[in-house]
Amino acid sequence: MIAYVTTFGVAGIGVAVFMALSLPLPWLLGPITASMLAALAGAPMKGIAPLNETMRTILGVAVGATFTPAILASMVLMWPTLALIPVMILCIGLIGIPYFQRIWNYDFVTSYYAAMPGGLQDMLVFGEEAGGDIRTLSLIHATRVMVIVAALPFLLTFIWDADLTNPPGAPITNVPFADLALMVVCAVVGWQGAKRMGMFGASILGPLLLTALAAMTGLIGNRPPAEAIWAAQFFLGMSIGSKYTGVTMAEVRRDLIAGLGFCGILIVLTLIFVEVIYTLGFAPGQETLLAFAPGGQAELTVLALIVGADVAFVVAHHVLRMFVVILGGPLAARMFNRDDRG
């Protein structure tokens, strides 16, 4: 109980400090920063997993509510950039695996799963089953998500002068009760239904699909209220920062620094792909950055909602990235096991 209270209190202080200093995304970056610093300082930090999953359903509903027949029709035109997602994953692997192996002396399995830009939980499960170092993988992927999410607001502001002060939705008092009630139904039924089907990212994709169906048929005409999305940001930020709990100085010197170096590689690769795609006229630069940045799907969805980007474009690319990485994970694990037996 003490760990939960401490975590909530620290995350709340992070929000207050970011607001007082007028820093971007106080409800997301504030909890991330404060929780991470407290965890590294040895404070007892712990997120509530079921509550964190529940908060992710809000993001799924928010994205699903933006889907209209016109937006779905436009997704057909995304094929040039969607086709580049596997290419980027290949580039990340070709650079990231040797980086972790040769510079930091990780074994091949740990290097592979540390480099792959999939979901944190999925990469940890696959990596542990294949014999990778679970502590190293946990720290590197937590660092990847944290750095990418923290860096993007500054890139968006510096390059595109994005307004990160926009509310992510209307006040709750302006959203009809019928819409609110149906959103709750879509969140719960979509999440649990997708979970039972074994869908990856069930807490986001299940509510997204069910809400999209409701939006396309005219049953829902609003996104979740701003207060709900701020709450989702708060718990996501708190969850990311808390993952640094129990990190030793030896792990900081090796794994955290290795993860930070890899984040630099990922940011450079992302900017190269953004520049190529923008130059070829395939998509706007801001949407491309949000779609190709290998951070957390939930966190990047939040950014897309706030800056008013094409959310369908961003989500489609992240879903494909997760699909490619997760599909390749078990295949790679079987290959590693076969090599070990040989």
C-alpha positions in Angstrom: 0.0 0.0 0.0 2.9 2.4 0.8 4.3 1.8 -2.7 1.0 2.7 -4.3 0.5 5.9 -2.2 4.1 6.9 -2.9 3.8 6.4 -6.6 0.5 8.4 -6.8 2.0 11.2 -4.8 5.2 11.4 -6.7 3.4 11.3 -10.1 1.1 14.1 -8.8 4.1 16.2 -7.9 5.5 15.7 -11.4 2.3 17.0 -12.9 2.3 20.1 -10.6 6.0 20.9 -11.4 5.5 20.6 -15.1 2.4 22.8 -14.9 4.3 25.4 -12.8 7.2 25.5 -15.3 4.9 25.5 -18.3 6.6 22.3 -19.7 4.9 20.3 -22.4 2.4 17.5 -21.7 2.4 17.8 -17.9 -0.1 14.9 -17.4 2.2 12.5 -19.3 5.8 13.7 -19.0 5.4 15.0 -15.5 4.5 11.5 -14.0 7.2 9.8 -16.2 9.9 12.1 -15.1 9.0 12.2 -11.4 8.3 8.5 -11.1 11.6 7.6 -12.9 13.7 9.9 -10.7 12.0 8.6 -7.5 12.5 5.0 -8.6 16.2 5.5 -9.3 16.5 7.2 -5.9 15.2 4.0 -4.3 11.7 5.1 -3.4 9.1 2.2 -3.3 7.2 2.7 -6.6 4.6 0.4 -8.0 1.9 0.9 -10.6 -1.5 -0.9 -10.5 -1.5 -3.2 -13.6 -5.3 -3.7 -14.0 -5.8 0.1 -13.6 -3.2 0.9 -16.2 -4.8 -1.5 -18.6 -8.2 0.1 -17.9 -6.7 3.5 -18.7 -5.5 2.2 -22.1 -9.0 1.4 -23.1 -9.7 5.2 -23.0 -7.2 5.7 -25.7 -8.7 2.9 -27.8 -12.1 4.5 -27.5 -10.6 8.0 -28.4 -9.1 6.7 -31.6 -12.1 4.6 -32.6 -14.4 7.6 -32.2 -12.4 9.4 -34.9 -13.1 6.7 -37.6 -15.5 7.7 -40.3 -16.2 6.1 -43.7 -14.1 8.9 -45.3 -11.1 8.2 -43.0 -11.4 4.4 -43.7 -11.4 5.1 -47.4 -8.3 7.2 -47.1 -6.4 4.3 -45.4 -6.1 2.6 -48.8 -3.9 5.4 -49.9 -1.5 4.7 -47.0 0.2 1.7 -48.7 3.4 3.4 -49.7 4.2 4.4 -46.1 2.8 1.1 -44.6 5.2 -0.8 -46.9 8.1 1.1 -45.3 7.3 -0.1 -41.8 8.9 -3.6 -42.3 11.9 -1.9 -44.0 12.4 0.3 -40.9 12.1 -2.7 -38.6 14.8 -4.5 -40.7 17.1 -1.4 -40.5 16.6 -1.3 -36.7 17.5 -4.9 -36.4 20.6 -4.7 -38.7 22.0 -1.8 -36.6 20.6 -2.6 -33.2 21.6 -6.2 -32.8 25.3 -5.6 -33.6 25.2 -2.5 -31.4 24.2 -4.5 -28.4 26.4 -7.5 -29.2 29.6 -5.9 -30.1 29.6 -2.7 -28.0 27.8 -4.0 -24.9 28.6 -7.7 -25.1 25.1 -8.9 -24.8 24.3 -12.4 -26.0 22.5 -12.7 -29.3 19.0 -13.5 -27.9 19.1 -10.5 -25.5 20.5 -8.3 -28.3 17.7 -9.3 -30.7 14.9 -8.7 -28.3 16.4 -5.5 -27.0 16.6 -4.1 -30.5 13.1 -5.1 -31.7 10.7 -2.2 -31.3 7.7 -4.1 -30.2 5.5 -3.8 -27.1 7.4 -3.9 -23.9 5.4 -6.8 -22.4 5.6 -8.8 -25.6 9.3 -8.4 -26.0 9.9 -9.4 -22.3 7.8 -12.5 -22.7 9.4 -13.6 -25.9 12.9 -12.7 -24.7 12.6 -14.6 -21.5 11.2 -17.7 -23.2 14.1 -17.6 -25.7 16.7 -17.3 -22.8 17.4 -13.6 -22.8 18.3 -11.5 -19.8 14.9 -10.3 -18.6 16.3 -7.5 -16.4 18.3 -6.0 -19.2 15.4 -6.2 -21.6 13.1 -4.6 -19.1 15.4 -1.6 -18.5 16.2 -1.1 -22.2 12.6 -1.1 -23.4 11.4 1.1 -20.6 14.2 3.5 -21.5 13.2 3.3 -25.2 9.6 4.2 -24.5 10.5 6.9 -22.0 13.1 8.7 -24.2 11.0 8.6 -27.4 7.9 9.9 -25.7 9.9 12.6 -23.9 11.8 13.7 -27.1 8.9 13.8 -29.5 7.1 16.8 -28.0 10.2 18.9 -28.3 10.7 17.8 -31.9 7.1 18.5 -32.8 7.4 22.0 -31.2 10.8 22.8 -32.7 10.1 21.5 -36.3 6.4 22.0 -36.8 5.6 24.5 -34.1 2.9 22.1 -32.8 0.6 23.4 -30.1 0.8 20.9 -27.2 -1.5 22.9 -25.0 -4.6 21.9 -26.9 -7.1 19.9 -24.8 -7.3 16.3 -26.0 -11.1 16.5 -26.0 -14.2 18.4 -24.9 -15.0 19.0 -21.2 -17.0 16.1 -19.7 -20.0 18.5 -19.2 -20.2 19.0 -23.0 -20.4 15.3 -23.9 -23.9 13.7 -23.9 -24.5 11.1 -21.2 -25.6 8.6 -23.9 -22.3 8.9 -25.6 -20.4 8.5 -22.3 -22.4 5.4 -21.4 -21.8 3.8 -24.9 -18.1 4.6 -24.7 -17.9 2.8 -21.4 -19.6 -0.2 -23.0 -17.3 -0.2 -26.0 -14.2 0.1 -23.7 -15.2 -2.9 -21.4 -16.7 -5.2 -24.0 -14.1 -4.4 -26.6 -11.2 -5.0 -24.2 -12.5 -8.2 -22.7 -13.6 -9.6 -26.0 -10.3 -8.9 -27.7 -8.5 -10.4 -24.6 -10.4 -13.6 -24.9 -9.5 -13.9 -28.6 -5.8 -13.4 -27.7 -5.5 -10.2 -29.7 -2.2 -8.3 -29.0 -2.8 -4.9 -27.6 -6.3 -6.0 -26.5 -6.8 -3.1 -24.1 -6.4 -0.6 -27.0 -7.4 -2.4 -30.2 -10.5 -4.1 -28.8 -12.2 -0.8 -27.7 -10.8 0.9 -30.8 -12.6 -1.6 -33.2 -15.9 -1.6 -31.3 -16.0 2.2 -31.0 -15.1 2.6 -34.6 -18.1 0.5 -35.5 -20.3 2.6 -33.3 -18.9 5.8 -34.8 -19.4 4.6 -38.4 -23.0 3.8 -37.7 -23.6 7.1 -36.0 -24.2 5.8 -32.5 -21.2 7.8 -31.1 -20.5 11.4 -32.2 -17.9 12.4 -29.6 -14.5 11.5 -28.3 -13.9 10.7 -24.6 -13.8 13.9 -22.6 -10.5 15.7 -21.9 -10.6 14.6 -18.2 -10.6 10.9 -19.2 -7.7 11.3 -21.6 -5.7 13.3 -19.0 -6.3 10.5 -16.6 -5.0 8.0 -19.1 -1.9 10.1 -19.6 -1.3 10.2 -15.9 -1.4 6.5 -15.3 0.6 5.7 -18.5 3.3 8.1 -17.3 3.3 6.7 -13.8 3.6 3.2 -15.2 6.6 4.0 -17.4 8.5 5.8 -14.7 7.8 3.1 -12.1 9.5 0.4 -14.2 12.9 1.8 -13.1 12.2 0.5 -9.5 15.0 -1.7 -8.2 17.5 -0.7 -10.8 21.1 -1.1 -9.4 24.0 1.2 -10.2 25.6 -1.5 -12.2 22.5 -1.8 -14.3 22.4 2.0 -14.7 26.0 2.1 -15.8 25.5 -0.7 -18.4 21.9 -1.2 -19.4 20.6 2.3 -19.0 23.5 3.8 -20.9 23.2 1.1 -23.6 19.5 1.9 -23.9 20.1 5.6 -24.2 22.6 5.1 -26.9 20.1 2.9 -28.8 17.5 5.6 -28.4 19.8 8.0 -30.2 20.1 5.5 -33.0 16.3 5.1 -33.2 15.7 8.8 -33.3 18.2 9.3 -36.1 16.7 6.4 -38.1 13.2 7.8 -37.6 14.2 11.2 -38.8 15.8 9.7 -41.9 12.6 7.9 -42.8 10.5 11.0 -42.0 12.6 13.1 -44.3 12.5 10.5 -47.2 8.7 10.0 -46.9 8.1 13.8 -46.7 10.4 14.5 -49.6 8.7 11.9 -51.8 5.3 13.5 -50.9 3.9 10.3 -49.4 2.7 11.9 -46.1 3.0 15.1 -44.0 6.1 15.2 -41.8 4.3 15.6 -38.5 2.0 12.5 -39.0 5.0 10.5 -40.4 7.1 11.3 -37.3 4.3 10.1 -35.0 3.6 7.0 -37.1 7.3 5.9 -37.4 8.7 6.8 -34.0 9.2 3.4 -32.2 7.7 4.5 -28.9 4.7 3.1 -27.1 1.5 2.8 -29.1 -0.6 4.3 -26.3 1.7 7.2 -25.7 2.0 8.2 -29.4 -1.7 7.9 -29.7 -2.0 10.5 -27.0 0.4 12.9 -28.8 -1.5 12.5 -32.1 -4.8 13.4 -30.3 -3.3 16.5 -28.7 -1.6 17.9 -31.8 -4.5 17.2 -34.0 -2.7 14.8 -36.3 -4.4 12.2 -38.5 -4.9 9.6 -35.7 -6.0 6.8 -38.1 -2.7 7.2 -40.1 -0.7 7.1 -36.9 -2.5 4.1 -35.4 -2.5 2.1 -38.6 1.3 2.3 -38.8 1.9 1.3 -35.1 -0.5 -1.6 -35.4 1.5 -2.9 -38.4 4.8 -2.4 -36.5 3.5 -4.4 -33.6 2.1 -7.1 -35.9 5.4 -7.5 -37.8 7.6 -7.5 -34.6 5.3 -9.8 -32.6 4.8 -12.2 -35.5 8.6 -12.4 -35.9 9.2 -12.9 -32.2 8.0 -16.5 -31.8 9.6 -17.5 -35.2 13.0 -16.1 -34.0 12.6 -17.9 -30.6 12.0 -21.2 -32.4 15.1 -20.5 -34.5 17.2 -19.8 -31.5 16.0 -23.0 -29.7 16.8 -25.1 -32.8 20.3 -23.6 -33.0 20.9 -24.4 -29.3 19.8 -28.1 -29.8 22.0 -28.3 -32.9 
